[in-house]
Amino acid sequence: MKRILSMATAMLLGVVGLHAAGTSAGTVVENTVTLNYSVGTVPQNAVMADDTFVVDRIIDVVIAVNNSGVQTQPGSEQVKLGFTVGNEGNDAETWTLSLSESASDDFNVDGLANCNLFDSAGTLIGALSQDIAFGVDDNKTFEVACDMPTAAKDGESAEVFLVATIKNRSNDTGTADTQGTGLADAQNVYAEGASDNSDAKHDGHFTKGGTYTILSAEVSFTKTSIVISDESGTAEAHRIPGAVVRYCFDITNSGSALAENVRLTEDLTLTNKDKLDYVKSGIVIQDIGTCDCAAVTDVSGTPTASATTVNIPESTDGIDIPSSKQACGYLEATIK
C-alpha cells in the first residue's frame, strides 16, 4: 500500500517581484505643450498642442519553486512541491496553471492527471489544470501534489514543471499601436522572460520546475547452505539422513534509507515435502563485507520439529537494516 507523504516548504529558492506592475493598463496619459513667440517686440498668441495616449498592457508572470529537491519514497502519495506565482503585469489577469515533465527524468510521477493543486491554506483546488485569477502585483502560493511510482529507485529524481499560461489574451505587439484613449486601445505586450524546460521568452507562458528525489532502501540477499554435522563419523560431513544442514542468508541494504520490518519466510515443503525437521534459526545485523555462515551463532528461533514454514526472525516486526548495512541470517534443519 502506498504511504501518504506531505512535505512542508523547506526553503525559499526564489522570489517573485513586488510592485513590478507600474502604471495600470488603459490609463490615459495627456500632456500639453505651449509655444510662445513674438513678432518684433510684440508677444503673439501662444500656440498649444496636445497629445494623448493609452498605457499598454504588460503580460508578465514569474514562478518561484519553494522546496525543490523534496525527498520521498517509492509509492508515496500526494507528495507536495511548493510554488509562488506572481502576476508581474500592469493589469488583472487570469493564468492557467498546468503541469509538464522533463523528458530526461529517471522516472515519471504516477500520472500527471493524478496530481492536485492546493492553495496556501492547504485547501484542495482540484486536479491540474486550473484557471487562477490574479490582481495587479498579486502573488499566490500553491502546492502541487503528485504520486510517486512504486518502481522508482533509490537516488532517482524527477522534475515536475508548473506552467502558467495567459488566458484570453493574444500578443498583438506586431500590430500598429492605435494610440487610442480607451482601455480597449491598450496593446498586449508579452514581457515574461525565458524559463525552465526550454520555454522561450515573450510567448505568453512561464515554466518553473521542482524536483522529487527518491530516498529508499535497496535490499538484496543471497541464500547458500552448508552441512554442520552428520552421523557417519567421517572427517567430512555429508548431506545424509540425520545430518544438520544450515541455510545461510546474506541480506544487504545498499540504499540510502532504513529497510524496515525485514523478515524472511522459509518454506521447507517446496520439494520432497517433510524431508526436513526444523532445528533453530537466527538473524543478526553485522557491519561486514560477507556473512560467515559457519560463524553465525544468534539463536532467536524456537525449535519445532513439525514446522514446514519458518519465519526469520519469528517476531512479526522483523528487523530494521540501516543504510549500507548487512544482516546475516541462518536456519538449521535435520535431514530425515
C-alpha positions as CSV (number, residue, x, y, z in Angstrom):
1,M,0.0,0.0,0.0
2,K,1.2,3.4,-0.8
3,R,2.0,5.8,2.0
4,I,0.9,9.4,2.1
5,L,3.7,11.9,2.5
6,S,3.2,15.6,2.7
7,M,6.3,17.7,2.6
8,A,6.2,21.2,4.0
9,T,8.1,24.0,2.4
10,A,11.7,23.6,3.3
11,M,13.4,26.6,1.9
12,L,12.8,29.5,-0.4
13,L,14.8,29.1,-3.6
14,G,13.4,32.1,-5.5
15,V,11.3,35.2,-5.0
16,V,8.8,36.9,-7.2
17,G,8.8,40.7,-7.8
18,L,7.0,43.1,-5.7
19,H,5.2,46.2,-7.1
20,A,6.6,45.5,-10.6
21,A,3.4,46.5,-12.5
22,G,3.8,50.3,-12.8
23,T,1.0,52.3,-14.4
24,S,-2.2,50.4,-15.0
25,A,-3.0,49.2,-18.5
26,G,-5.6,51.5,-20.2
27,T,-4.5,54.6,-18.2
28,V,-4.9,57.7,-20.4
29,V,-1.9,60.0,-20.3
30,E,-2.4,63.6,-21.6
31,N,0.1,66.4,-21.9
32,T,0.1,69.8,-23.5
33,V,3.0,71.8,-24.9
34,T,2.8,75.6,-25.3
35,L,4.7,77.6,-27.9
36,N,5.3,81.2,-27.1
37,Y,6.9,83.7,-29.6
38,S,7.0,87.4,-30.5
39,V,6.9,89.4,-33.7
40,G,9.2,92.3,-33.3
41,T,8.7,93.2,-29.7
42,V,5.1,92.3,-29.6
43,P,4.2,88.9,-28.0
44,Q,1.9,86.8,-30.1
45,N,-0.8,84.4,-29.0
46,A,0.6,81.2,-27.7
47,V,0.2,78.1,-29.7
48,M,-0.7,74.9,-27.9
49,A,-0.6,71.3,-28.9
50,D,-2.0,68.3,-27.0
51,D,-1.0,64.6,-27.1
52,T,-2.9,61.7,-25.6
53,F,-2.0,58.1,-25.4
54,V,-3.1,55.0,-23.5
55,V,-0.7,52.8,-21.5
56,D,-0.3,49.4,-23.0
57,R,-0.9,46.1,-21.2
58,I,2.2,44.2,-19.9
59,I,1.6,40.4,-19.9
60,D,4.1,39.1,-17.5
61,V,4.3,36.3,-14.8
62,V,7.0,34.7,-12.8
63,I,7.2,31.5,-10.7
64,A,9.5,30.5,-7.9
65,V,9.8,27.0,-6.5
66,N,9.9,26.9,-2.8
67,N,11.1,23.4,-1.9
68,S,12.8,21.8,-4.8
69,G,14.7,18.6,-4.0
70,V,11.9,17.1,-2.0
71,Q,13.0,13.7,-0.7
72,T,10.3,11.0,-0.9
73,Q,9.8,7.2,-1.2
74,P,8.6,4.9,-3.9
75,G,4.8,4.6,-3.7
76,S,4.3,7.7,-1.6
77,E,1.0,9.6,-2.4
78,Q,0.4,13.3,-2.9
79,V,4.0,14.5,-2.2
80,K,4.0,18.3,-2.3
81,L,6.1,20.8,-4.1
82,G,5.7,24.4,-3.2
83,F,5.5,27.3,-5.8
84,T,4.9,31.0,-5.7
85,V,3.3,32.6,-8.7
86,G,3.3,36.3,-9.3
87,N,1.4,38.5,-11.7
88,E,4.1,41.0,-12.9
89,G,1.9,42.7,-15.4
90,N,0.0,46.0,-15.1
91,D,-3.5,44.6,-15.3
92,A,-5.5,41.9,-13.6
93,E,-5.1,38.6,-15.5
94,T,-6.2,35.0,-15.4
95,W,-3.3,32.5,-15.7
96,T,-3.9,28.8,-16.4
97,L,-1.7,26.6,-14.2
98,S,-0.8,23.2,-15.7
99,L,2.0,20.6,-15.3
100,S,4.6,19.1,-17.6
101,E,7.5,16.7,-17.0
102,S,11.1,16.6,-18.1
103,A,12.0,14.1,-20.9
104,S,15.3,13.3,-19.2
105,D,13.8,12.2,-15.8
106,D,14.9,9.0,-14.1
107,F,11.1,8.3,-13.6
108,N,7.8,9.9,-14.2
109,V,5.3,10.7,-11.4
110,D,2.4,8.3,-11.2
111,G,0.3,10.1,-13.8
112,L,0.1,13.9,-14.1
113,A,-3.7,13.5,-14.1
114,N,-3.4,12.3,-10.5
115,C,-1.6,15.5,-9.4
116,N,-3.6,18.1,-7.5
117,L,-3.3,21.8,-6.8
118,F,-3.7,23.2,-3.3
119,D,-3.8,26.9,-2.1
120,S,-1.6,28.4,0.6
121,A,-4.1,27.3,3.3
122,G,-3.8,23.7,2.1
123,T,-7.3,23.6,0.6
124,L,-7.7,21.4,-2.5
125,I,-8.3,23.5,-5.6
126,G,-8.5,20.5,-7.9
127,A,-6.6,18.5,-10.5
128,L,-4.4,20.4,-12.9
129,S,-5.0,22.4,-15.0
130,Q,-6.7,25.3,-13.1
131,D,-7.6,28.9,-14.1
132,I,-6.4,31.3,-11.4
133,A,-7.3,35.0,-11.3
134,F,-4.6,37.4,-10.2
135,G,-4.8,41.1,-9.4
136,V,-2.1,43.6,-10.2
137,D,1.1,42.8,-8.2
138,D,-0.7,39.7,-6.9
139,N,1.5,36.8,-5.6
140,K,-0.1,33.5,-4.7
141,T,1.5,30.4,-3.1
142,F,0.4,26.9,-4.2
143,E,1.3,23.3,-3.6
144,V,1.4,20.7,-6.3
145,A,0.9,17.2,-5.0
146,C,1.8,14.1,-7.1
147,D,2.0,10.3,-6.5
148,M,5.4,8.5,-6.8
149,P,5.6,5.2,-8.7
150,T,6.4,2.1,-6.7
151,A,9.1,1.2,-9.3
152,A,11.2,4.3,-8.6
153,K,14.6,3.5,-7.3
154,D,16.9,5.0,-4.6
155,G,18.7,8.1,-5.8
156,E,16.5,8.6,-8.9
157,S,14.9,12.0,-9.5
158,A,12.1,13.6,-11.5
159,E,11.4,17.2,-12.3
160,V,7.8,18.4,-12.5
161,F,7.2,21.8,-14.1
162,L,4.4,24.2,-13.1
163,V,3.4,26.2,-16.2
164,A,1.5,29.5,-16.1
165,T,-0.2,30.3,-19.5
166,I,-2.1,33.6,-20.1
167,K,-5.8,33.2,-20.6
168,N,-7.9,35.3,-23.0
169,R,-5.1,37.5,-24.2
170,S,-3.2,37.5,-27.5
171,N,0.1,39.0,-28.2
172,D,-0.5,41.9,-30.7
173,T,2.8,43.7,-30.4
174,G,3.3,43.1,-34.1
175,T,0.4,45.4,-35.0
176,A,0.5,49.2,-35.0
177,D,-0.1,51.0,-31.7
178,T,-3.5,52.6,-32.1
179,Q,-2.7,55.3,-29.6
180,G,-6.3,55.4,-28.7
181,T,-7.7,56.8,-25.5
182,G,-9.6,53.9,-24.0
183,L,-8.9,50.6,-22.3
184,A,-9.7,48.7,-25.4
185,D,-6.9,50.6,-27.2
186,A,-4.2,49.1,-24.9
187,Q,-1.9,46.8,-26.7
188,N,-0.9,43.4,-25.2
189,V,2.8,43.2,-24.8
190,Y,4.2,39.7,-23.8
191,A,7.1,40.5,-21.4
192,E,7.8,37.3,-19.5
193,G,11.4,36.0,-19.6
194,A,12.8,32.7,-20.8
195,S,12.2,30.0,-18.2
196,D,12.7,26.3,-17.4
197,N,12.2,23.3,-19.8
198,S,13.4,25.5,-22.8
199,D,10.5,27.8,-22.5
200,A,11.3,30.8,-24.7
201,K,10.6,34.4,-23.6
202,H,7.6,36.5,-24.7
203,D,5.4,33.5,-25.6
204,G,2.6,34.0,-23.1
205,H,3.7,31.4,-20.5
206,F,6.3,30.8,-17.9
207,T,7.7,27.5,-16.6
208,K,9.4,26.5,-13.4
209,G,10.5,23.1,-12.3
210,G,10.6,21.4,-8.9
211,T,12.4,18.1,-8.3
212,Y,11.4,15.0,-6.4
213,T,14.3,12.8,-5.2
214,I,13.8,9.2,-4.2
215,L,15.2,8.1,-0.8
216,S,14.7,4.4,-0.4
217,A,16.2,1.1,0.8
218,E,17.6,-1.3,-1.8
219,V,17.5,-4.7,-0.3
220,S,19.1,-7.8,-1.9
221,F,20.1,-11.2,-0.5
222,T,21.7,-14.5,-1.3
223,K,21.0,-18.0,0.0
224,T,23.5,-20.8,0.4
225,S,23.8,-23.9,2.6
226,I,26.5,-25.9,4.4
227,V,26.5,-29.2,6.3
228,I,27.1,-28.7,10.0
229,S,27.4,-32.3,11.1
230,D,26.3,-35.8,10.2
231,E,26.2,-39.3,11.9
232,S,28.7,-41.0,9.7
233,G,31.8,-40.4,11.8
234,T,33.9,-39.4,8.8
235,A,36.1,-36.3,8.8
236,E,33.8,-34.5,6.3
237,A,30.1,-34.1,6.9
238,H,27.7,-35.1,4.1
239,R,24.1,-34.5,3.4
240,I,22.8,-37.8,4.6
241,P,19.8,-38.6,6.8
242,G,20.5,-37.3,10.3
243,A,22.8,-34.6,9.1
244,V,22.2,-31.0,10.1
245,V,22.1,-28.5,7.2
246,R,22.5,-24.8,7.8
247,Y,20.8,-22.4,5.3
248,C,22.6,-19.1,5.2
249,F,21.0,-15.7,4.2
250,D,23.2,-12.7,3.4
251,I,21.0,-9.6,3.3
252,T,22.3,-6.3,2.2
253,N,20.7,-2.8,2.2
254,S,22.6,-0.8,-0.4
255,G,20.1,2.1,-0.4
256,S,20.2,5.4,1.4
257,A,17.1,4.7,3.7
258,L,16.4,2.4,6.5
259,A,14.9,-1.0,5.5
260,E,12.2,-1.7,8.0
261,N,10.4,-4.9,9.1
262,V,12.8,-7.2,7.2
263,R,11.6,-10.8,7.7
264,L,12.4,-14.0,5.8
265,T,9.9,-16.8,5.3
266,E,11.4,-20.2,4.5
267,D,9.2,-22.8,3.0
268,L,10.5,-26.3,3.8
269,T,8.0,-28.1,1.7
270,L,8.6,-27.0,-1.9
271,T,10.4,-30.2,-2.9
272,N,10.3,-33.5,-1.1
273,K,7.8,-32.4,1.5
274,D,8.5,-33.2,5.1
275,K,12.1,-34.3,4.5
276,L,13.5,-31.7,6.9
277,D,13.0,-31.1,10.7
278,Y,13.5,-27.5,11.7
279,V,16.1,-27.1,14.5
280,K,16.8,-23.4,15.0
281,S,17.3,-20.1,13.3
282,G,18.6,-16.6,13.9
283,I,19.4,-13.3,12.3
284,V,21.9,-10.5,13.3
285,I,23.0,-7.2,11.8
286,Q,26.7,-7.1,11.1
287,D,29.0,-4.4,9.6
288,I,31.0,-6.7,7.4
289,G,31.5,-7.4,3.7
290,T,30.4,-11.1,3.7
291,C,28.3,-13.1,6.1
292,D,30.3,-16.0,7.6
293,C,27.7,-18.8,7.5
294,A,29.6,-21.1,9.8
295,A,30.2,-18.4,12.5
296,V,26.6,-17.1,12.9
297,T,25.6,-18.0,16.4
298,D,22.5,-15.9,17.2
299,V,19.6,-18.2,18.2
300,S,16.2,-16.5,18.2
301,G,14.1,-19.2,16.6
302,T,12.2,-21.8,18.6
303,P,12.8,-25.5,17.6
304,T,9.7,-27.0,16.1
305,A,10.2,-30.4,14.5
306,S,6.9,-30.3,12.7
307,A,7.3,-26.8,11.2
308,T,7.0,-26.5,7.5
309,T,7.3,-22.8,7.3
310,V,9.8,-20.8,9.3
311,N,9.9,-17.0,9.8
312,I,13.3,-15.4,10.5
313,P,13.1,-13.7,12.9
314,E,9.9,-15.1,14.4
315,S,8.8,-11.7,15.6
316,T,6.3,-10.2,13.1
317,D,8.1,-6.9,13.5
318,G,11.1,-8.3,11.7
319,I,14.3,-6.3,12.0
320,D,15.5,-2.9,10.7
321,I,18.6,-2.8,8.5
322,P,20.2,0.6,8.2
323,S,21.6,2.1,5.0
324,S,24.8,0.3,3.9
325,K,24.5,-2.4,6.5
326,Q,24.2,-6.1,6.3
327,A,22.1,-8.8,8.1
328,C,23.3,-12.3,8.4
329,G,20.6,-15.0,9.0
330,Y,20.5,-18.7,9.2
331,L,18.2,-21.7,9.6
332,E,19.2,-25.2,10.6
333,A,17.3,-28.3,9.8
334,T,17.9,-32.0,10.1
335,I,17.5,-34.3,7.1
336,K,15.1,-37.1,7.9
